[in-house]
Each structure stands twice: as structure tokens, then as C-alpha cells.
């Protein structure tokens, strides 16, 4: 696999330098074909918590998921579930 640069901030690498998305190795994900759209639910939740913490004066703030940009039903379900927390 061709190296594409440093591991992005907030992500981990395996002992041999492979990008980890959640607990999955990027090299394993691409074996099933490309392009690959991989999501880390824990990272999504952490980003939403950071966003909400930055806007504490808006208790009724609702986040909207860009379905047109990424029509992944499982991601949409997950972000919808997070609205109630």
C-alpha cells in the first residue's frame, strides 16, 4: 500500500504504521475494494460532544447530518440517535 502521509491528528497507527480507523486497519478495509468510506463511531460522538461544549448557550441546538453528501443509512441512524442525548 502506498503511504499517503502522516496519520491524521486524533487517529492511531498500528505497530507497523498502518492507519487505524476505530479498531480496523486501513489496509484491511481497502482489500474489499475502493473507494472506502470508513467511520469511527467513537470519534463521531467525541466530535459532537466537542461541538456541543463549544455552544453551551444553545441548549436546544440540533445538528443535521448531510444526507445528500453521504447517504449512509447507518451513519444517519447513529447521528439521529445522538440528537436525543
CORFENWO-V912164 format. One record per residue. N is the residue number from 1. RES is the residue in one small letter. PSI is psi in whole degrees, 0 to 359 (none if undefined). Layout:
<<N | RES | PSI> <N | RES | PSI>>
This chain:
<<1 | x | 136> <2 | x | 131> <3 | x | 134> <4 | x | 7> <5 | x | 189> <6 | x | 157> <7 | x | 131> <8 | x | 150> <9 | x | 137> <10 | x | 352> <11 | x | 161> <12 | x | 168> <13 | x | 151> <14 | x | 173> <15 | x | 330> <16 | x | 13> <17 | x | 7> <18 | x | 136> <19 | x | 134> <20 | x | 130> <21 | x | 109> <22 | x | 236> <23 | x | 12> <24 | x | 139> <25 | x | 134> <26 | x | 322> <27 | x | 327> <28 | x | 322> <29 | x | 320> <30 | x | 345> <31 | x | 336> <32 | x | 358> <33 | x | 163> <34 | x | 158> <35 | x | 159> <36 | x | 133> <37 | x | 108> <38 | x | 137> <39 | x | 142> <40 | x | 106> <41 | x | 319> <42 | x | 320> <43 | x | 320> <44 | x | 313> <45 | x | 318> <46 | x | 319> <47 | x | 321> <48 | x | 319> <49 | x | 317> <50 | x | 318> <51 | x | 313> <52 | x | 321> <53 | x | 329> <54 | x | 346> <55 | x | 54> <56 | x | 339> <57 | x | 4> <58 | x | 72> <59 | x | 334> <60 | x | 12> <61 | x | 129> <62 | x | 136> <63 | x | 146> <64 | x | 135> <65 | x | 131> <66 | x | 85> <67 | x | 323> <68 | x | 322> <69 | x | 333> <70 | x | 89> <71 | x | 52> <72 | x | 111> <73 | x | 325> <74 | x | 323> <75 | x | 319> <76 | x | 316> <77 | x | 315> <78 | x | 313> <79 | x | 328> <80 | x | 319> <81 | x | 324> <82 | x | 340> <83 | x | 327> <84 | x | 359> <85 | x | none>>
